[in-house]
Each structure stands twice: as structure tokens, then as C-alpha cells.
Amino acid sequence: MNSVIPAPIARQPWSMLLPLIVLVCFGAMVLFSAAGGHWQPFATSHLIRFAVFLLMASVMTLFPRDLVRFVSYPVYALLLVLLVAVEAIGAVGGGSQRWLDLGVIQLQPSELMKPAIVLVLARFYSGLPSGMITSWRALVPAAVLIAMPVGLVLLQPDLGTALSIMFGGVVVMFLAGLPMRWFISGGVAALVIAPIAYFFGLHDYQQRRVTTFLNPESDPLGAGYHITQSKIAIGSGGLFGKGFNEGSQSHLNYLPEPHTDFVFATMAEEWGLLGGLMVILIYGLIMRWGLSVARKSHDRFAKLLASGMVATMFFYVAINLMMVMGLAPVVGIPLPFMSHGGSSMMTNMICIGTLMMVNRWNSRAPRSRLS
């Protein structure tokens, strides 16, 4: 078979790419249904974006390790400047100031910061002597690197993205080997600060999301409408679903945002429990491959980089699924590779491209390289 299939094609990570392509195509079918049986305006642009960003991911695999290490701090600094620019001149949409209007595209720097925080922390810890991993030098600089973008994103305000950036950063810190007592102390501190942050740090609509998550039936036609309709859509799908393009919740406009945040509910109504399990299985296959790339990496930088990218995608999937099932507050996090949206697709394809890049490093680097 090696003589039949060209080498550039044969060496691609098809154990990840095939499930990913299936997931994106299935997402396009769900978006086709969410638009009432039309390719426009969701399904066609979804497939085009995937094709463009898959090409971008393929180009990323050509980047050498030393170049990626070199640009990590400049990339982080540039995105930090763009986050400041968002506060100064950013475009406002949906009550939030999150975008920079560049004419050709609307850029959301906070989305790019999700993989960037993983990159810069992987670079930081790969250059830190092992003897310092239990000292304040391993904690304070990393905490500052995380706190600066998180603070700027909270000003937009965008709680979901801020939590995602924080999650990716903390996972890299944990995998770098920082003492467990620091994470336990951080968890206790978070429990103490949470009530204060709720009353004095969150906006009114964010407070309503928390109270609605705890008791959505208290306001089924107001703040609890999203979660209530999502549960109805998922539950009405049963085991096998109502059938492709037969979802009443989305077609009759009962389900809010059926093509973005609640695309899983749209899918579950038409494809049922079996469709939902298939989607979760595909995510599992993609992330299992990502973790295998991290395990096979030959140096600390690559291991932390790959693991952090898997964690970033996992946060997207886990929070979105919990959100649409009423197990987490509605924080506006789309479902990777299925929801309609360029920013989400770009971020997650950067994660995929980074994993493909590390996978290429693994196939070329000698086992003895530990730096």
C-alpha cells in the first residue's frame, strides 16, 4: 500500500483526521436542519471555514520546534496588546466589547489567547530548571501570565472565555509538576472568593445565569428559557430522534441559538441518544489521539504544549455539553467543530494544528532529546 498511496498522504494522522472530518460533516447536516433545510447561511460557511482552517493546520505542521519556542512570548505579548486595543476601540456586539474590526474580518483576540496561554506557559516551564519547580519562581510568573489576559477578558465582559483561558493555564501548571498543595490552596481560596465575586464581580445578567442554572423553572419564560427549551429538545429526541430535518424545537424557533451554543440540543432532538453518544465518542477519539501525541513527545515543551491543547478542546466540549443539559450555567461556549462560528473553529483548529505539529516533531526527533 505504501507504493500506491503517496507518502505525504500516508503519513497524515488519519486516526484523528477521519473522525474529525466525520464530525464536521455531521455538524454541517445539523446546521442544514437548523436553517430549515437550507445550506445557507450556516452549513456552507461551516464547511468552507473548516477547509480553510484545515489548510492552516497543515501549514502549522511545518513549523520547527525552535521557531515555535522563539515566538511564544512575542505572540503572547501581541495578543495582550490586542486585548488592550479591544477595550479602547473594540466593536460592541450583544452587550459585550470583544471584537476588533479589521475591515476584512472581525477578530476576537480573546479566542486566540486560549491556545496562546498554553504556548507561553509550555515555553516558560520548559526553560525553568527542575530544581525551581517547587519554588515561588514557578508559581508567581505563571500566575501573572494567566491573570493579565483573564482580567482583560473579564472587562469585556466574557466569563466563559476567561474561564477557558484560566483552565488551560492551570492544566499546564499542574502537568508541569507544581506542588499539589498549591492547587488545593487555590481551590479553597476560590470557594471563599466565589460568593464575593458573585455579588460584587458579576454583572446582573451573569448573576441571573447562575441562579437560573440552579433553578431554571423559577423563570421558564425569562432567564430560564434557554435551558428549559434545550432540555425539552434533548428529551423529546428519545433514543433514535425525530429524524433528520424534523426537529420542531429548532424549526419553530422555540430553541434559542440552535446553530451555535445549543447545536447539540438541535442534533439530539433529531438524532436522539444514539446521535449524542456518537458525537461524544468522536470527541473521545480525537482527544485520545491528542493525549497519545503528548505521551510520545520527546521533550518537556512538546508534552506540555500538546497536553494543554487537548485540555483547551476538552473545556469547550465539556462545558458546552453540561450547559445544554442544564448541568452548568449558560456561558456562551460553542461546541467545537459543530457550532457555527469562525472564532471557535479557528481556535480549535489551531489546537488541532498544534497537535499535528507536535506529532511531526515526534516522528523526527530522537528519543534521547529531553530539553
RAZI-V140086 format. One record per residue. RES is the residue in one letter. PSI is psi in whole degrees, 0 to 359 (none if undefined). OMEGA is omega in whole degrees, 0 to 359 (999 if undefined). Layout:
RES&PSI&OMEGA / RES&PSI&OMEGA
This chain:
M&329&180 / N&330&179 / S&342&181 / V&316&183 / I&126&178 / P&144&184 / A&316&180 / P&329&178 / I&318&184 / A&328&185 / R&4&176 / Q&150&181 / P&76&186 / W&339&177 / S&339&174 / M&318&186 / L&319&181 / L&310&175 / P&324&180 / L&315&179 / I&319&177 / V&316&181 / L&317&181 / V&318&179 / C&320&176 / F&320&176 / G&322&178 / A&324&177 / M&318&178 / V&319&178 / L&325&174 / F&317&179 / S&322&181 / A&334&178 / A&12&178 / G&28&179 / G&31&180 / H&146&178 / W&329&178 / Q&146&6 / P&7&190 / F&307&192 / A&314&183 / T&312&180 / S&328&177 / H&314&181 / L&322&179 / I&316&179 / R&318&180 / F&316&180 / A&318&180 / V&314&183 / F&336&173 / L&322&174 / L&318&177 / M&316&180 / A&322&179 / S&322&177 / V&323&180 / M&329&182 / T&343&181 / L&348&183 / F&130&177 / P&156&183 / R&315&184 / D&324&178 / L&317&181 / V&318&176 / R&320&184 / F&321&186 / V&358&186 / S&309&180 / Y&316&176 / P&321&179 / V&316&179 / Y&315&181 / A&319&179 / L&316&180 / L&327&177 / L&318&177 / V&320&179 / L&325&177 / L&322&175 / V&320&178 / A&326&177 / V&318&179 / E&330&184 / A&313&188 / I&14&185 / G&152&177 / A&143&181 / V&134&177 / G&132&180 / G&28&179 / G&2&181 / S&151&179 / Q&94&190 / R&349&192 / W&152&171 / L&124&180 / D&106&181 / L&11&180 / G&296&180 / V&318&182 / I&161&170 / Q&108&185 / L&133&176 / Q&93&185 / P&330&181 / S&329&177 / E&318&180 / L&335&181 / M&338&180 / K&306&174 / P&333&183 / A&323&180 / I&326&175 / V&316&180 / L&312&185 / V&325&178 / L&325&174 / A&320&177 / R&317&182 / F&311&184 / Y&334&177 / S&336&179 / G&358&181 / L&127&178 / P&142&184 / S&331&180 / G&344&182 / M&0&188 / I&339&179 / T&6&181 / S&171&180 / W&338&179 / R&340&177 / A&341&185 / L&308&189 / V&310&180 / P&319&179 / A&320&179 / A&322&178 / V&318&179 / L&325&179 / I&318&187 / A&324&183 / M&307&178 / P&326&179 / V&316&179 / G&317&180 / L&322&180 / V&323&178 / L&333&178 / L&343&189 / Q&320&352 / P&147&180 / D&86&185 / L&320&182 / G&314&180 / T&321&178 / A&317&178 / L&323&179 / S&316&178 / I&316&181 / M&319&181 / F&311&179 / G&319&179 / G&316&181 / V&323&178 / V&316&178 / V&319&177 / M&317&180 / F&314&181 / L&338&177 / A&344&175 / G&19&178 / L&149&183 / P&139&182 / M&329&182 / R&331&179 / W&321&180 / F&322&177 / I&316&178 / S&320&178 / G&321&178 / G&318&177 / V&317&179 / A&322&179 / A&321&179 / L&324&179 / V&319&184 / I&334&186 / A&311&180 / P&322&179 / I&316&179 / A&325&180 / Y&313&185 / F&329&187 / F&344&184 / G&335&183 / L&147&173 / H&166&183 / D&318&182 / Y&329&177 / Q&323&175 / Q&320&180 / R&326&178 / R&321&180 / V&312&181 / T&326&178 / T&321&177 / F&321&181 / L&329&181 / N&76&183 / P&335&181 / E&347&180 / S&336&179 / D&68&187 / P&338&181 / L&359&180 / G&250&184 / A&332&181 / G&5&186 / Y&315&183 / H&307&184 / I&319&181 / T&312&181 / Q&326&177 / S&316&178 / K&319&179 / I&315&181 / A&313&181 / I&315&182 / G&324&182 / S&344&179 / G&335&179 / G&212&184 / L&316&186 / F&352&179 / G&171&181 / K&348&181 / G&152&182 / F&130&179 / N&25&181 / E&16&182 / G&117&183 / S&326&183 / Q&316&180 / S&320&183 / H&330&180 / L&11&175 / N&27&172 / Y&324&183 / L&116&179 / P&148&176 / E&53&183 / P&347&182 / H&353&182 / T&263&186 / D&327&185 / F&33&180 / V&330&178 / F&323&177 / A&320&176 / T&315&180 / M&315&185 / A&328&179 / E&323&184 / E&332&185 / W&354&172 / G&192&181 / L&322&181 / L&321&177 / G&319&178 / G&318&179 / L&324&178 / M&318&179 / V&315&180 / I&321&178 / L&317&180 / I&318&175 / Y&320&179 / G&320&179 / L&318&181 / I&315&183 / M&329&175 / R&318&177 / W&318&179 / G&318&179 / L&326&177 / S&325&176 / V&317&179 / A&318&181 / R&325&183 / K&356&182 / S&148&188 / H&357&181 / D&164&185 / R&318&181 / F&311&182 / A&319&179 / K&312&181 / L&322&180 / L&311&181 / A&315&181 / S&319&179 / G&324&178 / M&322&176 / V&318&179 / A&322&179 / T&314&178 / M&321&180 / F&319&181 / F&315&176 / Y&306&186 / V&310&185 / A&313&183 / I&319&180 / N&314&181 / L&319&177 / M&323&181 / M&311&184 / V&341&177 / M&1&179 / G&18&181 / L&356&178 / A&153&178 / P&154&177 / V&111&183 / V&10&173 / G&40&177 / I&119&182 / P&167&179 / L&121&185 / P&136&173 / F&359&177 / M&319&180 / S&149&176 / H&124&180 / G&129&184 / G&322&182 / S&314&179 / S&316&179 / M&318&180 / M&312&182 / T&312&183 / N&330&176 / M&332&171 / I&319&176 / C&315&179 / I&315&179 / G&321&178 / T&318&178 / L&320&176 / M&323&178 / M&313&179 / V&323&178 / N&323&177 / R&320&175 / W&319&181 / N&324&184 / S&346&184 / R&335&186 / A&146&176 / P&150&182 / R&333&186 / S&351&184 / R&117&186 / L&354&184 / S&none&999
